[in-house]
Amino acid sequence: AIERTFSIIKPDAVAKNHIGAIYNRFETAGLKIVAAKMLHLTKEQAEGFYAEHSERGFFGALVEFMTSGPIMVQVLEGENAVLAHRDILGATNPADAAPGTIRADFAESIDENAAHGSDAVESAAREIAYFFSADELCPRTR
Ligand code: CMP
C-alpha cells in the first residue's frame, strides 16, 4: 500500500553537508518527498518528540544532540514507505548497519546516527503531525 513516513536528517549529517546525498537515496529508492523544512529544535520540541525515550539513559544526550544544530524534517511517500525507508537507513547503530545504507555511509555512532525514520505507520502519523500541519503536505499526483 502507499504509505507516508516521517524522516529527520539529524544535526551531524546537516553539518557535514549530506542533505542532498541523503535526499538522493530517498528518491532513488522510489520515495517521494511530499513535505520538507529545516528547523533548529528547541529543548522542549526535542523532549516532546522523543518523549517515549524519556526514561532511557541516553535521553539527555539525545536531546542535547538533536538541539545542537539545524535538522531537516521530511514526509516521504511511496509503496511500503515505512519499511522501505528503514531499509535504506540501516540499523540504528551504524556499526551494525549494512553496507550501502545511509547510516553505514554517513553516521559515526549510535548517538549521532545521521537520520531518523518512523518505525510504524501509526508512529509515522503521530510524528508527521508533530512537525507538519495538513496544509504543508503536498500530494504528489505525478
Ligand atoms: P532515533 O531513530 O532518532 O530514535 C532515538 C535515538 O536515540 C536513536 O535514533 C539513536 O540515535 C539514539 N540512541 C542512543 N542510544 C541508543 C540506544 N541504546 N538504543 C536506541 N537508540 C539510541
Backbone and ligand atoms as CSV (ligand in chain L), in Angstrom:
chain,resi,resn,atom,element,x,y,z
A,1,ALA,N,N,0.839,-1.200,0.000
A,1,ALA,CA,C,0.000,0.000,0.000
A,1,ALA,C,C,0.875,1.252,0.000
A,2,ILE,N,N,0.353,2.340,-0.544
A,2,ILE,CA,C,1.061,3.618,-0.486
A,2,ILE,C,C,0.972,4.132,0.948
A,3,GLU,N,N,2.120,4.424,1.530
A,3,GLU,CA,C,2.189,4.925,2.899
A,3,GLU,C,C,2.955,6.241,2.922
A,4,ARG,N,N,2.831,6.942,4.060
A,4,ARG,CA,C,3.696,8.087,4.344
A,4,ARG,C,C,4.506,7.777,5.588
A,5,THR,N,N,5.750,8.229,5.580
A,5,THR,CA,C,6.588,8.067,6.751
A,5,THR,C,C,7.294,9.377,7.040
A,6,PHE,N,N,7.848,9.455,8.254
A,6,PHE,CA,C,8.495,10.682,8.688
A,6,PHE,C,C,10.001,10.462,8.783
A,7,SER,N,N,10.752,11.439,8.320
A,7,SER,CA,C,12.212,11.377,8.241
A,7,SER,C,C,12.834,12.607,8.876
A,8,ILE,N,N,13.927,12.391,9.612
A,8,ILE,CA,C,14.764,13.519,10.062
A,8,ILE,C,C,16.188,13.288,9.560
A,9,ILE,N,N,16.764,14.310,8.926
A,9,ILE,CA,C,18.211,14.334,8.730
A,9,ILE,C,C,18.768,15.108,9.918
A,10,LYS,N,N,19.570,14.418,10.741
A,10,LYS,CA,C,19.969,14.925,12.055
A,10,LYS,C,C,21.116,15.941,11.947
A,11,PRO,N,N,21.403,16.639,13.063
A,11,PRO,CA,C,22.410,17.715,13.020
A,11,PRO,C,C,23.779,17.291,12.486
A,12,ASP,N,N,24.205,16.071,12.756
A,12,ASP,CA,C,25.531,15.640,12.279
A,12,ASP,C,C,25.577,15.611,10.758
A,13,ALA,N,N,24.533,15.066,10.133
A,13,ALA,CA,C,24.517,14.934,8.671
A,13,ALA,C,C,24.299,16.284,7.989
A,14,VAL,N,N,23.494,17.168,8.601
A,14,VAL,CA,C,23.335,18.516,8.052
A,14,VAL,C,C,24.680,19.243,8.118
A,15,ALA,N,N,25.361,19.137,9.270
A,15,ALA,CA,C,26.647,19.830,9.443
A,15,ALA,C,C,27.679,19.344,8.437
A,16,LYS,N,N,27.603,18.084,8.059
A,16,LYS,CA,C,28.567,17.516,7.103
A,16,LYS,C,C,28.132,17.692,5.641
A,17,ASN,N,N,27.036,18.476,5.433
A,17,ASN,CA,C,26.582,18.784,4.069
A,17,ASN,C,C,26.108,17.544,3.300
A,18,HIS,N,N,25.440,16.631,4.014
A,18,HIS,CA,C,24.951,15.414,3.378
A,18,HIS,C,C,23.460,15.453,3.039
A,19,ILE,N,N,22.817,16.628,3.116
A,19,ILE,CA,C,21.374,16.686,2.852
A,19,ILE,C,C,21.065,16.143,1.452
A,20,GLY,N,N,21.750,16.659,0.455
A,20,GLY,CA,C,21.457,16.259,-0.922
A,20,GLY,C,C,21.734,14.787,-1.174
A,21,ALA,N,N,22.837,14.298,-0.623
A,21,ALA,CA,C,23.175,12.885,-0.815
A,21,ALA,C,C,22.092,11.985,-0.213
A,22,ILE,N,N,21.566,12.395,0.937
A,22,ILE,CA,C,20.535,11.578,1.598
A,22,ILE,C,C,19.205,11.706,0.843
A,23,TYR,N,N,18.864,12.904,0.375
A,23,TYR,CA,C,17.662,13.050,-0.462
A,23,TYR,C,C,17.772,12.163,-1.706
A,24,ASN,N,N,18.968,12.087,-2.274
A,24,ASN,CA,C,19.172,11.235,-3.453
A,24,ASN,C,C,18.863,9.771,-3.128
A,25,ARG,N,N,19.256,9.322,-1.929
A,25,ARG,CA,C,18.942,7.933,-1.538
A,25,ARG,C,C,17.432,7.721,-1.465
A,26,PHE,N,N,16.712,8.717,-0.915
A,26,PHE,CA,C,15.248,8.593,-0.805
A,26,PHE,C,C,14.643,8.457,-2.207
A,27,GLU,N,N,15.039,9.375,-3.087
A,27,GLU,CA,C,14.419,9.416,-4.415
A,27,GLU,C,C,14.807,8.196,-5.249
A,28,THR,N,N,16.043,7.754,-5.115
A,28,THR,CA,C,16.489,6.560,-5.840
A,28,THR,C,C,15.702,5.330,-5.392
A,29,ALA,N,N,15.297,5.309,-4.118
A,29,ALA,CA,C,14.521,4.193,-3.576
A,29,ALA,C,C,13.034,4.306,-3.934
A,30,GLY,N,N,12.653,5.354,-4.658
A,30,GLY,CA,C,11.255,5.490,-5.061
A,30,GLY,C,C,10.394,6.228,-4.055
A,31,LEU,N,N,11.029,6.810,-3.027
A,31,LEU,CA,C,10.266,7.576,-2.035
A,31,LEU,C,C,10.181,9.023,-2.495
A,32,LYS,N,N,8.966,9.572,-2.478
A,32,LYS,CA,C,8.751,10.953,-2.908
A,32,LYS,C,C,8.671,11.852,-1.683
A,33,ILE,N,N,9.352,12.992,-1.742
A,33,ILE,CA,C,9.270,13.980,-0.668
A,33,ILE,C,C,7.993,14.781,-0.882
A,34,VAL,N,N,7.068,14.729,0.096
A,34,VAL,CA,C,5.794,15.453,-0.044
A,34,VAL,C,C,5.703,16.639,0.913
A,35,ALA,N,N,6.720,16.786,1.786
A,35,ALA,CA,C,6.840,17.961,2.649
A,35,ALA,C,C,8.262,17.976,3.179
A,36,ALA,N,N,8.814,19.162,3.409
A,36,ALA,CA,C,10.184,19.268,3.926
A,36,ALA,C,C,10.421,20.661,4.479
A,37,LYS,N,N,11.232,20.730,5.540
A,37,LYS,CA,C,11.683,22.045,6.034
A,37,LYS,C,C,12.887,21.872,6.945
A,38,MET,N,N,13.635,22.976,7.108
A,38,MET,CA,C,14.757,22.999,8.048
A,38,MET,C,C,14.293,23.634,9.344
A,39,LEU,N,N,14.751,23.056,10.456
A,39,LEU,CA,C,14.382,23.533,11.793
A,39,LEU,C,C,15.595,23.450,12.701
A,40,HIS,N,N,15.664,24.325,13.682
A,40,HIS,CA,C,16.614,24.136,14.788
A,40,HIS,C,C,15.760,23.921,16.032
A,41,LEU,N,N,15.692,22.679,16.483
A,41,LEU,CA,C,14.766,22.316,17.566
A,41,LEU,C,C,15.118,23.014,18.872
A,42,THR,N,N,14.078,23.404,19.600
A,42,THR,CA,C,14.259,23.814,20.992
A,42,THR,C,C,14.345,22.548,21.843
A,43,LYS,N,N,14.816,22.726,23.086
A,43,LYS,CA,C,14.876,21.610,24.031
A,43,LYS,C,C,13.477,21.011,24.212
A,44,GLU,N,N,12.467,21.881,24.318
A,44,GLU,CA,C,11.094,21.420,24.529
A,44,GLU,C,C,10.593,20.609,23.335
A,45,GLN,N,N,10.898,21.059,22.124
A,45,GLN,CA,C,10.490,20.309,20.926
A,45,GLN,C,C,11.169,18.936,20.875
A,46,ALA,N,N,12.454,18.885,21.182
A,46,ALA,CA,C,13.187,17.613,21.123
A,46,ALA,C,C,12.680,16.663,22.202
A,47,GLU,N,N,12.466,17.175,23.408
A,47,GLU,CA,C,11.948,16.339,24.504
A,47,GLU,C,C,10.563,15.800,24.171
A,48,GLY,N,N,9.743,16.619,23.556
A,48,GLY,CA,C,8.395,16.189,23.188
A,48,GLY,C,C,8.420,15.130,22.106
A,49,PHE,N,N,9.256,15.340,21.113
A,49,PHE,CA,C,9.319,14.384,20.013
A,49,PHE,C,C,9.788,13.018,20.500
A,50,TYR,N,N,10.770,13.014,21.400
A,50,TYR,CA,C,11.353,11.756,21.875
A,50,TYR,C,C,10.816,11.333,23.252
A,51,ALA,N,N,9.613,11.803,23.601
A,51,ALA,CA,C,9.048,11.541,24.932
A,51,ALA,C,C,9.061,10.056,25.294
A,52,GLU,N,N,8.852,9.177,24.291
A,52,GLU,CA,C,8.821,7.729,24.596
A,52,GLU,C,C,10.155,7.221,25.146
A,53,HIS,N,N,11.242,7.980,24.933
A,53,HIS,CA,C,12.571,7.570,25.412
A,53,HIS,C,C,12.975,8.288,26.706
A,54,SER,N,N,12.028,9.008,27.338
A,54,SER,CA,C,12.409,9.909,28.438
A,54,SER,C,C,13.020,9.202,29.640
A,55,GLU,N,N,12.744,7.906,29.792
A,55,GLU,CA,C,13.316,7.174,30.935
A,55,GLU,C,C,14.634,6.486,30.580
A,56,ARG,N,N,15.052,6.570,29.329
A,56,ARG,CA,C,16.268,5.878,28.901
A,56,ARG,C,C,17.503,6.686,29.305
A,57,GLY,N,N,18.583,5.966,29.557
A,57,GLY,CA,C,19.826,6.612,29.990
A,57,GLY,C,C,20.387,7.584,28.972
A,58,PHE,N,N,20.063,7.359,27.685
A,58,PHE,CA,C,20.624,8.207,26.642
A,58,PHE,C,C,19.772,9.448,26.346
A,59,PHE,N,N,18.657,9.641,27.091
A,59,PHE,CA,C,17.714,10.706,26.740
A,59,PHE,C,C,18.351,12.099,26.767
A,60,GLY,N,N,19.102,12.393,27.825
A,60,GLY,CA,C,19.726,13.718,27.944
A,60,GLY,C,C,20.667,13.994,26.781
A,61,ALA,N,N,21.503,13.014,26.456
A,61,ALA,CA,C,22.459,13.167,25.353
A,61,ALA,C,C,21.720,13.294,24.020
A,62,LEU,N,N,20.614,12.550,23.875
A,62,LEU,CA,C,19.826,12.595,22.641
A,62,LEU,C,C,19.251,14.000,22.431
A,63,VAL,N,N,18.666,14.577,23.483
A,63,VAL,CA,C,18.082,15.914,23.389
A,63,VAL,C,C,19.176,16.946,23.130
A,64,GLU,N,N,20.299,16.808,23.818
A,64,GLU,CA,C,21.436,17.715,23.616
A,64,GLU,C,C,21.891,17.693,22.153
A,65,PHE,N,N,22.047,16.476,21.620
A,65,PHE,CA,C,22.500,16.331,20.232
A,65,PHE,C,C,21.468,16.880,19.250
A,66,MET,N,N,20.203,16.546,19.457
A,66,MET,CA,C,19.170,16.937,18.478
A,66,MET,C,C,18.913,18.440,18.465
A,67,THR,N,N,19.386,19.152,19.520
A,67,THR,CA,C,19.256,20.609,19.557
A,67,THR,C,C,20.581,21.294,19.228
A,68,SER,N,N,21.588,20.530,18.830
A,68,SER,CA,C,22.942,21.085,18.633
A,68,SER,C,C,23.100,21.840,17.327
A,69,GLY,N,N,22.147,21.689,16.410
A,69,GLY,CA,C,22.233,22.381,15.122
A,69,GLY,C,C,20.990,22.106,14.318
A,70,PRO,N,N,20.877,22.712,13.146
A,70,PRO,CA,C,19.675,22.520,12.336
A,70,PRO,C,C,19.496,21.082,11.859
A,71,ILE,N,N,18.243,20.737,11.650
A,71,ILE,CA,C,17.863,19.434,11.100
A,71,ILE,C,C,16.970,19.673,9.885
A,72,MET,N,N,16.812,18.631,9.065
A,72,MET,CA,C,15.792,18.647,8.009
A,72,MET,C,C,14.737,17.630,8.402
A,73,VAL,N,N,13.466,18.037,8.325
A,73,VAL,CA,C,12.363,17.096,8.552
A,73,VAL,C,C,11.608,16.922,7.239
A,74,GLN,N,N,11.244,15.686,6.941
A,74,GLN,CA,C,10.583,15.354,5.682
A,74,GLN,C,C,9.435,14.390,5.908
A,75,VAL,N,N,8.470,14.441,5.016
A,75,VAL,CA,C,7.470,13.391,4.882
A,75,VAL,C,C,7.746,12.702,3.554
A,76,LEU,N,N,7.906,11.392,3.605
A,76,LEU,CA,C,8.203,10.582,2.417
A,76,LEU,C,C,7.000,9.714,2.101
A,77,GLU,N,N,6.679,9.624,0.818
A,77,GLU,CA,C,5.509,8.857,0.390
A,77,GLU,C,C,5.925,7.820,-0.640
A,78,GLY,N,N,5.339,6.641,-0.527
A,78,GLY,CA,C,5.623,5.609,-1.519
A,78,GLY,C,C,5.075,4.262,-1.085
A,79,GLU,N,N,5.244,3.284,-1.960
A,79,GLU,CA,C,4.807,1.925,-1.678
A,79,GLU,C,C,5.575,1.394,-0.460
A,80,ASN,N,N,4.852,0.957,0.566
A,80,ASN,CA,C,5.501,0.356,1.727
A,80,ASN,C,C,6.550,1.304,2.336
A,81,ALA,N,N,6.215,2.612,2.374
A,81,ALA,CA,C,7.225,3.639,2.669
A,81,ALA,C,C,7.907,3.475,4.031
A,82,VAL,N,N,7.161,3.035,5.050
A,82,VAL,CA,C,7.761,2.949,6.385
A,82,VAL,C,C,8.937,1.973,6.370
A,83,LEU,N,N,8.701,0.772,5.853
A,83,LEU,CA,C,9.761,-0.246,5.813
A,83,LEU,C,C,10.826,0.075,4.776
A,84,ALA,N,N,10.390,0.602,3.627
A,84,ALA,CA,C,11.356,0.947,2.576
A,84,ALA,C,C,12.356,1.980,3.090
A,85,HIS,N,N,11.840,2.954,3.843
A,85,HIS,CA,C,12.710,3.992,4.422
A,85,HIS,C,C,13.658,3.386,5.451
A,86,ARG,N,N,13.140,2.529,6.328
A,86,ARG,CA,C,14.002,1.925,7.355
A,86,ARG,C,C,15.069,1.029,6.715
A,87,ASP,N,N,14.717,0.374,5.629
A,87,ASP,CA,C,15.711,-0.460,4.927
A,87,ASP,C,C,16.890,0.369,4.423
A,88,ILE,N,N,16.608,1.515,3.820
A,88,ILE,CA,C,17.722,2.309,3.287
A,88,ILE,C,C,18.465,3.071,4.390
A,89,LEU,N,N,17.814,3.266,5.561
A,89,LEU,CA,C,18.533,3.868,6.693
A,89,LEU,C,C,19.564,2.904,7.259
A,90,GLY,N,N,19.232,1.628,7.338
A,90,GLY,CA,C,20.101,0.662,8.008
A,90,GLY,C,C,19.874,0.667,9.507
A,91,ALA,N,N,20.597,-0.186,10.223
A,91,ALA,CA,C,20.400,-0.356,11.666
A,91,ALA,C,C,20.665,0.949,12.412
A,92,THR,N,N,19.956,1.103,13.566
A,92,THR,CA,C,20.106,2.310,14.400
A,92,THR,C,C,21.564,2.588,14.725
A,93,ASN,N,N,22.294,1.520,15.077
A,93,ASN,CA,C,23.730,1.657,15.353
A,93,ASN,C,C,24.496,1.494,14.040
A,94,PRO,N,N,25.161,2.547,13.572
A,94,PRO,CA,C,25.864,2.446,12.285
A,94,PRO,C,C,26.877,1.305,12.237
A,95,ALA,N,N,27.365,0.884,13.394
A,95,ALA,CA,C,28.303,-0.243,13.427
A,95,ALA,C,C,27.630,-1.535,12.960
A,96,ASP,N,N,26.304,-1.597,13.088
A,96,ASP,CA,C,25.536,-2.784,12.672
A,96,ASP,C,C,24.834,-2.582,11.329
A,97,ALA,N,N,24.960,-1.399,10.744
A,97,ALA,CA,C,24.207,-1.074,9.519
A,97,ALA,C,C,24.850,-1.728,8.296
A,98,ALA,N,N,24.016,-2.283,7.435
A,98,ALA,CA,C,24.504,-2.970,6.231
A,98,ALA,C,C,25.233,-1.986,5.316
A,99,PRO,N,N,26.252,-2.483,4.598
A,99,PRO,CA,C,26.975,-1.627,3.658
A,99,PRO,C,C,26.013,-0.994,2.653
A,100,GLY,N,N,26.245,0.260,2.327
A,100,GLY,CA,C,25.411,0.943,1.347
A,100,GLY,C,C,24.189,1.619,1.939
A,101,THR,N,N,23.932,1.416,3.236
A,101,THR,CA,C,22.815,2.109,3.871
A,101,THR,C,C,23.257,3.509,4.305
A,102,ILE,N,N,22.264,4.369,4.548
A,102,ILE,CA,C,22.544,5.763,4.924
A,102,ILE,C,C,23.385,5.819,6.191
A,103,ARG,N,N,23.023,5.043,7.196
A,103,ARG,CA,C,23.779,5.135,8.455
A,103,ARG,C,C,25.172,4.546,8.306
A,104,ALA,N,N,25.326,3.487,7.515
A,104,ALA,CA,C,26.669,2.942,7.288
A,104,ALA,C,C,27.550,3.974,6.589
A,105,ASP,N,N,26.965,4.722,5.671
A,105,ASP,CA,C,27.773,5.625,4.843
A,105,ASP,C,C,27.954,7.019,5.443
A,106,PHE,N,N,27.012,7.470,6.286
A,106,PHE,CA,C,27.060,8.864,6.734
A,106,PHE,C,C,27.124,9.034,8.250
A,107,ALA,N,N,27.004,7.970,9.051
A,107,ALA,CA,C,26.929,8.129,10.506
A,107,ALA,C,C,28.169,7.588,11.199
A,108,GLU,N,N,28.426,8.138,12.379
A,108,GLU,CA,C,29.625,7.773,13.148
A,108,GLU,C,C,29.304,6.886,14.345
A,109,SER,N,N,28.148,7.087,14.961
A,109,SER,CA,C,27.870,6.406,16.232
A,109,SER,C,C,26.370,6.267,16.429
A,110,ILE,N,N,25.965,5.455,17.406
A,110,ILE,CA,C,24.530,5.281,17.671
A,110,ILE,C,C,23.907,6.596,18.145
A,111,ASP,N,N,24.697,7.445,18.781
A,111,ASP,CA,C,24.170,8.735,19.251
A,111,ASP,C,C,24.032,9.727,18.106
A,112,GLU,N,N,25.000,9.744,17.217
A,112,GLU,CA,C,24.983,10.672,16.081
A,112,GLU,C,C,24.837,9.816,14.830
A,113,ASN,N,N,23.598,9.387,14.578
A,113,ASN,CA,C,23.386,8.357,13.547
A,113,ASN,C,C,22.704,8.880,12.276
A,114,ALA,N,N,22.903,10.166,12.005
A,114,ALA,CA,C,22.600,10.803,10.711
A,114,ALA,C,C,21.119,10.995,10.391
A,115,ALA,N,N,20.277,10.042,10.773
A,115,ALA,CA,C,18.886,10.132,10.323
A,115,ALA,C,C,17.966,9.337,11.239
A,116,HIS,N,N,16.702,9.734,11.225
A,116,HIS,CA,C,15.634,9.030,11.948
A,116,HIS,C,C,14.546,8.644,10.964
A,117,GLY,N,N,13.931,7.492,11.188
A,117,GLY,CA,C,12.757,7.112,10.420
A,117,GLY,C,C,11.712,6.490,11.322
A,118,SER,N,N,10.445,6.789,11.059
A,118,SER,CA,C,9.351,6.203,11.844
A,118,SER,C,C,9.419,4.681,11.773
A,119,ASP,N,N,8.990,4.018,12.868
A,119,ASP,CA,C,9.082,2.551,12.906
A,119,ASP,C,C,7.769,1.858,12.548
A,120,ALA,N,N,6.690,2.618,12.355
A,120,ALA,CA,C,5.389,2.017,12.015
A,120,ALA,C,C,4.490,3.098,11.425
A,121,VAL,N,N,3.439,2.671,10.757
A,121,VAL,CA,C,2.500,3.629,10.152
A,121,VAL,C,C,1.881,4.531,11.225
A,122,GLU,N,N,1.582,3.953,12.401
A,122,GLU,CA,C,0.944,4.724,13.472
A,122,GLU,C,C,1.888,5.792,14.007
A,123,SER,N,N,3.161,5.418,14.266
A,123,SER,CA,C,4.109,6.424,14.765
A,123,SER,C,C,4.406,7.452,13.683
A,124,ALA,N,N,4.396,7.034,12.424
A,124,ALA,CA,C,4.605,7.986,11.328
A,124,ALA,C,C,3.533,9.075,11.362
A,125,ALA,N,N,2.287,8.689,11.527
A,125,ALA,CA,C,1.195,9.674,11.556
A,125,ALA,C,C,1.386,10.659,12.704
A,126,ARG,N,N,1.770,10.128,13.866
A,126,ARG,CA,C,1.989,10.987,15.039
A,126,ARG,C,C,3.186,11.913,14.809
A,127,GLU,N,N,4.266,11.379,14.278
A,127,GLU,CA,C,5.480,12.178,14.078
A,127,GLU,C,C,5.274,13.237,12.989
A,128,ILE,N,N,4.551,12.882,11.916
A,128,ILE,CA,C,4.246,13.867,10.865
A,128,ILE,C,C,3.453,15.019,11.475
A,129,ALA,N,N,2.441,14.689,12.275
A,129,ALA,CA,C,1.584,15.727,12.866
A,129,ALA,C,C,2.338,16.588,13.871
A,130,TYR,N,N,3.410,16.034,14.447
A,130,TYR,CA,C,4.217,16.806,15.413
A,130,TYR,C,C,4.913,17.975,14.713
A,131,PHE,N,N,5.280,17.800,13.460
A,131,PHE,CA,C,6.070,18.814,12.759
A,131,PHE,C,C,5.359,19.505,11.602
A,132,PHE,N,N,4.299,18.913,11.080
A,132,PHE,CA,C,3.664,19.485,9.892
A,132,PHE,C,C,2.160,19.639,10.100
A,133,SER,N,N,1.638,20.776,9.595
A,133,SER,CA,C,0.192,20.927,9.519
A,133,SER,C,C,-0.273,20.326,8.195
A,134,ALA,N,N,-1.551,20.008,8.122
A,134,ALA,CA,C,-2.084,19.324,6.934
A,134,ALA,C,C,-1.801,20.102,5.650
A,135,ASP,N,N,-1.851,21.444,5.735
A,135,ASP,CA,C,-1.669,22.252,4.515
A,135,ASP,C,C,-0.214,22.309,4.051
A,136,GLU,N,N,0.708,21.782,4.850
A,136,GLU,CA,C,2.119,21.725,4.431
A,136,GLU,C,C,2.447,20.456,3.645
A,137,LEU,N,N,1.509,19.517,3.583
A,137,LEU,CA,C,1.726,18.268,2.845
A,137,LEU,C,C,1.222,18.453,1.412
A,138,CYS,N,N,2.093,18.168,0.466
A,138,CYS,CA,C,1.756,18.377,-0.951
A,138,CYS,C,C,1.527,17.051,-1.633
A,139,PRO,N,N,0.285,16.731,-1.992
A,139,PRO,CA,C,0.008,15.480,-2.673
A,139,PRO,C,C,0.798,15.391,-3.972
A,140,ARG,N,N,1.368,14.228,-4.245
A,140,ARG,CA,C,2.160,14.039,-5.452
A,140,ARG,C,C,1.347,13.239,-6.430
A,141,THR,N,N,0.823,13.931,-7.455
A,141,THR,CA,C,-0.027,13.234,-8.419
A,141,THR,C,C,0.772,12.745,-9.612
A,142,ARG,N,N,2.030,13.169,-9.717
A,142,ARG,CA,C,2.885,12.645,-10.781
A,142,ARG,C,C,4.341,12.749,-10.375
L,1,CMP,P1,P,16.195,7.541,16.534
L,1,CMP,O1,O,15.581,6.693,15.481
L,1,CMP,O2,O,16.247,9.004,16.253
L,1,CMP,O3,O,15.420,7.313,17.912
L,1,CMP,C1,C,16.043,7.532,19.178
L,1,CMP,C2,C,17.518,7.741,19.079
L,1,CMP,O4,O,18.246,7.554,20.257
L,1,CMP,C3,C,18.105,6.724,18.108
L,1,CMP,O5,O,17.706,7.038,16.788
L,1,CMP,C4,C,19.599,6.837,18.434
L,1,CMP,O6,O,20.250,7.845,17.666
L,1,CMP,C5,C,19.603,7.287,19.901
L,1,CMP,N1,N,20.158,6.254,20.783
L,1,CMP,C6,C,21.235,6.392,21.563
L,1,CMP,N2,N,21.468,5.261,22.259
L,1,CMP,C7,C,20.507,4.378,21.899
L,1,CMP,C8,C,20.208,3.026,22.272
L,1,CMP,N3,N,20.956,2.350,23.155
L,1,CMP,N4,N,19.145,2.423,21.682
L,1,CMP,C9,C,18.370,3.095,20.799
L,1,CMP,N5,N,18.609,4.373,20.424
L,1,CMP,C10,C,19.665,5.010,20.961
